[in-house]
Amino acid sequence: MKKNPQLKTLVPSATLALNQKAKMMQSQGMKVYNFTAGEPDFPTPKRICDAAKDAMDKGYTKYTPAAGISQLRQAIANKYTRECKRDHQASHVMVSNGGKQVLFNLFFSFLAPEDEVILFAPYWVSYKSLVEMCGGKAIVIDTQPEHYFVPSIDQIKSKISDRTRFIVVNSPCNPTGSVYPKSFLDDLSMLLKDHPNLICVSDDMYENFVFDPCSFDSLARNNRLNLDQLVIVNGVSKSFSMTGWRIGYAVANKEIIDMMTQVQSQSTSNASSISQWAALEAIEGSNPQEQLAMKNIFQKRRDLIYKKIKEIPSLSCLLPDGAFYLFVDFRKVLERVQGNNWSDIELAQYFLEEYQVAMVPGSAFGSPGFMRLSYGLSDEDIVNGVDRLHEGLKSLESLS
């Protein structure tokens, strides 16, 4: 059977593939230090699970409007009215099956063939594939650790063309943990105002994982941009440890939301009704202490894994200000094993198969030579896993 030519651009998610392989090894009784998981290792709070059970007991198990139940859309609108000091309506919100579907709906709605989307590398693994699936072209700006993985405004200016439709901003960033400074967001908003037909996608999925002394900021705040030039992508997966519930959402102007809803209505239709009622409880019953407790644990883990990695001479990394990842530079290691013709992908496979340490190679994020390590695992596993990594590095160095 003839395949859709668009499938040529697709590659399997490296994050999911390595995580699945690590879990398969674990199911066979092997101890695997799994640094690949892009999710908190906490259970969903009981109050949220109880809300889902209550929804089932009340019979809320039928189809919902494609854009989501009105109560959840209004709760999300209220959140952004409160946080952004600007009025948002339920009509500015649509609910999807996770952030990926939000982005697919958006790009499918507005990208013509060869329209361009600017991405900052390292970028989340799915951005580029989603753009290309929808017929667009990803224009990648490389960022460097010496600049804290933040692009310059001049770099962005140089990539804007007549075909540019979107710029994607992800802060805190997956995979680097970088939090974009206020000055950068201010300058970017001014640049966008000079290009009124250009829309910024603000992926705020890690908004509740910003570590002291930093604080969360975004293009949606401080009246930087209005909804004519902004699409906010968010969800409940990370902040409420609800990755499997599959609830993401978009906040944008009504025209954009209506178009995205049309696309969703002819693909998956509504997100799970039970998950939507659970998400309503997550947002309306949000407890700052509940989220602070989880954030504080991740901050302690960040400090622990950073200290352990810094003890390894051949590796380097920045102390991330947010999310729950370390983006570690393995380029010196790869230089030493050049005789093997290894890429970071082969290196990741080596550590998983020989030392049971699972990491995601930087190539998946558009930045070869790095590895992303999630610290969504216990302190004991962080210590023992990094020690195991160090052991493997010593073995490699003895062979080079």
C-alpha positions in Angstrom: 0.0 0.0 0.0 1.3 3.5 -0.9 2.1 5.5 2.2 1.4 9.2 2.8 4.6 11.1 1.8 4.4 13.1 5.0 5.3 9.9 7.0 8.8 10.2 5.7 9.4 13.0 8.1 8.2 11.1 11.1 10.6 9.3 13.5 9.5 7.4 16.6 9.6 9.4 19.9 13.0 8.7 21.3 11.7 9.5 24.8 8.9 6.9 24.6 11.1 4.3 22.8 13.9 4.4 25.4 11.4 4.6 28.3 9.6 1.5 26.9 12.8 -0.4 26.5 13.9 0.5 30.0 10.5 -0.7 31.3 10.7 -3.9 29.3 14.1 -4.6 30.9 12.6 -3.9 34.3 9.8 -6.3 33.6 12.4 -9.0 33.1 13.7 -8.4 36.6 16.6 -6.1 35.7 17.4 -3.1 37.9 17.3 -0.1 35.5 18.0 3.5 36.4 15.4 5.2 34.2 16.3 8.8 33.6 14.1 9.0 30.5 10.7 9.6 32.1 9.1 12.9 31.3 6.6 12.8 34.1 6.5 13.3 37.9 6.8 10.1 39.9 4.0 11.2 42.3 0.5 9.7 42.3 -2.4 11.9 41.2 -3.8 13.6 44.3 -6.7 11.7 45.9 -9.1 14.7 45.6 -8.7 14.5 41.8 -9.2 10.7 41.7 -12.3 11.1 43.9 -13.7 13.7 41.5 -13.3 11.2 38.6 -15.1 8.5 40.6 -17.8 11.0 41.4 -18.2 11.9 37.8 -18.6 8.2 36.9 -21.1 7.7 39.7 -23.1 10.7 38.4 -23.1 9.2 34.8 -20.9 11.8 33.3 -19.6 9.2 30.8 -21.1 10.4 27.5 -19.7 12.6 24.7 -19.0 16.2 25.6 -18.7 19.2 23.3 -15.5 18.8 21.1 -13.9 21.8 22.8 -14.6 20.4 26.3 -17.1 20.8 29.1 -18.1 24.3 29.7 -17.2 24.1 33.4 -13.6 23.2 32.6 -13.2 25.8 29.9 -14.5 28.5 32.2 -12.2 27.3 35.0 -9.2 27.6 32.7 -10.4 31.0 31.5 -10.7 32.1 35.1 -7.2 31.0 35.9 -5.8 33.1 33.1 -8.0 36.1 33.9 -6.6 35.9 37.5 -3.0 35.3 36.6 -2.7 37.6 33.5 -4.8 40.5 34.8 -6.8 40.4 31.6 -10.3 39.1 30.8 -10.5 35.6 29.3 -13.7 33.9 28.3 -14.6 30.2 28.0 -14.7 30.8 24.2 -11.0 31.4 24.4 -10.3 27.9 25.6 -10.3 24.4 24.0 -9.5 21.1 25.8 -7.6 18.3 24.0 -6.1 14.9 24.5 -2.9 16.3 25.9 -0.5 19.1 24.7 0.5 17.2 21.6 -3.0 17.3 20.2 -3.3 21.0 21.0 -0.3 21.6 18.8 -1.4 19.2 16.1 -4.8 21.0 16.0 -3.1 24.4 15.8 -0.5 23.5 13.1 -3.0 21.5 11.0 -5.4 24.5 11.1 -3.0 27.2 10.0 0.0 25.8 8.2 0.0 25.7 4.4 2.7 23.7 2.6 6.2 25.1 3.4 4.9 27.6 5.9 7.6 28.0 8.6 7.7 27.5 12.3 10.7 28.8 14.3 12.0 26.4 17.0 14.8 26.9 19.5 17.1 23.9 19.7 17.2 22.0 22.0 13.4 21.7 21.6 10.8 19.2 22.8 11.0 16.1 20.7 7.5 16.4 19.2 7.6 20.0 17.9 9.5 19.4 14.7 7.6 16.2 13.8 4.2 17.9 14.4 5.2 20.8 12.2 6.3 18.5 9.4 3.3 16.2 9.7 1.1 19.2 9.1 3.1 20.2 5.9 5.1 23.0 7.5 8.8 23.5 7.7 10.7 23.8 11.0 13.3 26.6 11.1 15.7 25.8 13.9 17.8 28.3 15.9 20.6 26.6 17.7 21.2 27.8 21.3 24.2 27.1 23.4 24.9 26.4 27.1 27.2 29.4 27.4 24.1 31.5 26.8 21.9 29.4 29.0 20.2 28.0 25.9 18.4 31.3 25.3 18.5 32.6 21.7 19.3 36.2 20.9 16.7 38.5 19.4 19.1 39.0 16.4 19.1 35.2 15.8 15.3 35.2 15.7 15.1 38.3 13.5 17.4 36.7 11.0 15.1 33.6 10.6 11.8 35.5 10.2 10.6 35.4 6.6 7.3 36.0 4.6 6.5 32.3 5.3 6.9 32.4 9.1 3.7 31.7 10.8 4.7 30.7 14.4 7.5 30.9 16.9 7.4 28.3 19.7 8.6 29.3 23.1 8.9 26.7 25.9 9.9 28.1 29.3 10.7 26.3 31.6 12.2 24.3 28.8 12.1 20.6 28.1 14.9 19.4 27.8 17.2 22.0 29.3 15.3 23.3 32.3 16.1 26.9 31.2 13.8 29.6 32.3 13.7 32.6 29.9 14.5 35.9 31.7 12.1 38.7 31.8 14.3 40.8 29.5 14.2 38.2 26.8 10.4 37.9 27.0 10.0 41.7 26.9 12.3 42.0 23.8 10.6 39.1 22.0 7.2 40.6 22.6 8.4 43.9 21.1 9.7 42.0 18.0 6.4 40.2 17.6 4.5 43.4 17.6 6.6 44.5 14.6 5.3 41.4 12.9 1.5 41.5 13.5 0.8 38.4 11.4 3.2 36.2 13.4 1.9 34.1 16.3 3.8 33.0 19.3 3.0 29.6 20.8 3.8 29.7 24.5 4.2 26.2 25.9 3.8 26.7 29.6 3.5 23.0 30.6 6.2 23.3 33.3 4.9 26.6 34.9 4.8 25.1 38.4 8.3 23.8 38.2 10.4 27.0 38.6 13.0 26.8 41.4 14.0 29.5 43.8 15.1 32.2 43.4 13.5 32.3 39.9 9.7 32.8 39.3 7.5 31.8 36.4 6.9 34.4 33.7 5.5 34.1 30.2 4.5 36.1 27.2 0.9 35.9 28.4 1.7 38.0 31.5 2.4 41.7 32.0 0.3 42.7 29.0 3.1 41.7 26.6 0.9 40.2 23.9 -2.8 39.9 23.4 -4.6 36.8 22.2 -4.4 37.9 18.5 -0.7 37.0 18.6 -0.5 34.4 21.3 -1.6 30.7 21.7 -1.0 29.3 25.2 -0.4 25.6 25.5 -0.8 24.1 28.9 -2.3 21.1 30.7 -2.7 19.2 34.0 -0.1 16.5 33.2 2.9 17.9 35.0 1.5 20.3 37.6 -1.0 17.7 39.0 0.9 14.5 38.1 -1.8 13.5 35.7 0.1 12.4 32.6 -2.0 9.4 31.9 -5.3 11.4 32.1 -4.4 13.1 28.8 -5.8 16.6 29.3 -4.1 19.5 27.6 -5.6 22.8 26.6 -5.2 25.9 24.4 -5.9 29.5 25.3 -6.2 31.8 22.2 -8.6 34.1 20.5 -12.0 32.8 19.5 -11.1 32.6 15.8 -8.2 30.3 16.5 -10.1 28.2 19.0 -13.0 27.7 16.7 -10.7 26.5 13.9 -8.8 24.1 16.2 -12.2 22.8 17.5 -13.3 22.1 13.9 -10.2 20.0 13.4 -10.6 18.1 16.7 -14.3 17.5 16.0 -13.4 15.5 12.9 -10.4 13.6 14.4 -10.7 12.5 18.1 -13.7 14.7 19.1 -13.7 15.4 22.8 -11.1 14.4 25.4 -12.2 11.8 27.9 -15.3 13.0 29.9 -14.0 11.5 33.1 -10.6 13.1 32.7 -12.2 16.5 32.1 -14.1 16.4 35.4 -10.9 15.3 37.1 -9.1 18.2 35.5 -11.8 20.6 36.7 -11.1 19.5 40.3 -7.4 19.8 39.7 -7.7 23.5 38.6 -10.6 24.7 40.7 -9.4 22.9 43.9 -5.7 23.8 43.3 -3.8 23.8 46.5 -0.6 25.9 46.4 0.9 23.9 49.3 0.3 20.7 47.4 2.2 22.0 44.4 4.9 23.6 46.5 5.6 20.4 48.2 6.1 18.6 44.9 8.3 21.5 43.6 10.5 21.5 46.7 11.1 17.8 46.3 12.2 18.3 42.7 14.4 21.2 43.7 16.2 19.0 46.2 16.6 16.2 43.6 17.9 18.8 41.1 20.6 19.9 43.5 21.5 16.2 44.2 21.8 15.1 40.6 23.6 18.3 39.6 26.2 17.7 42.4 26.7 14.1 41.3 27.1 15.0 37.6 29.6 17.8 38.4 31.8 15.1 40.1 32.4 13.5 36.7 35.2 15.3 34.9 34.2 14.3 31.4 30.7 15.7 31.8 29.3 19.2 32.1 25.9 20.8 32.6 24.1 23.9 33.7 22.1 24.1 36.9 18.5 24.3 35.5 16.1 26.8 36.9 13.0 24.8 36.1 11.3 21.7 34.8 12.8 18.4 36.0 15.6 17.7 33.6 19.4 18.0 33.4 20.7 18.5 29.9 24.2 17.0 30.1 27.1 17.7 27.7 28.6 14.4 26.5 30.6 15.8 23.6 34.0 15.2 25.3 33.0 11.5 25.8 32.0 11.2 22.2 35.3 12.7 21.1 37.1 10.0 23.0 35.2 7.1 21.4 35.3 8.4 17.8 36.9 5.1 16.8 33.6 3.5 17.4 31.8 6.0 15.1 29.2 6.4 17.8 26.6 9.1 17.9 24.8 10.1 21.1 22.1 7.5 20.1 24.6 4.6 20.2 26.1 6.0 23.4 22.6 6.0 25.0 22.0 2.4 23.8 25.4 1.4 25.3 24.6 2.7 28.7 21.2 1.2 28.8 22.3 -2.3 27.6 25.6 -2.5 29.4 25.0 -0.5 32.6 21.2 -0.3 32.8 21.2 3.5 32.8 18.5 5.0 30.5 18.9 8.5 29.1 17.5 10.3 26.1 20.1 11.4 23.5 20.3 15.1 22.6 19.8 14.3 18.9 16.1 13.7 19.7 15.9 17.4 20.8 17.9 18.8 17.9 21.2 19.0 19.9 23.5 16.1 19.3 26.1 15.3 21.8 24.0 15.9 24.9 21.8 13.6 27.1 18.6 14.5 28.9 18.4 13.1 32.4 15.0 13.3 34.2 15.2 13.5 38.0 11.7 12.1 38.4 13.0 9.2 40.5 14.0 8.6 44.0 17.1 10.1 45.7 18.5 6.6 46.1 18.1 5.8 42.4 19.6 9.2 41.4 22.7 8.5 43.5 23.1 4.9 42.4 22.2 5.6 38.8 24.8 8.4 38.4 27.4 6.2 40.1 26.6 3.5 37.5 26.9 6.1 34.7 30.3 7.1 36.1 31.3 3.4 36.2 30.4 3.1 32.5 32.3 6.2 31.6 35.4 5.0 33.3 35.1 1.7 31.3 34.7 3.6 28.1 37.7 5.8 28.8 39.9 2.8 29.5 39.1 1.4 26.0 39.7 4.7 24.1 
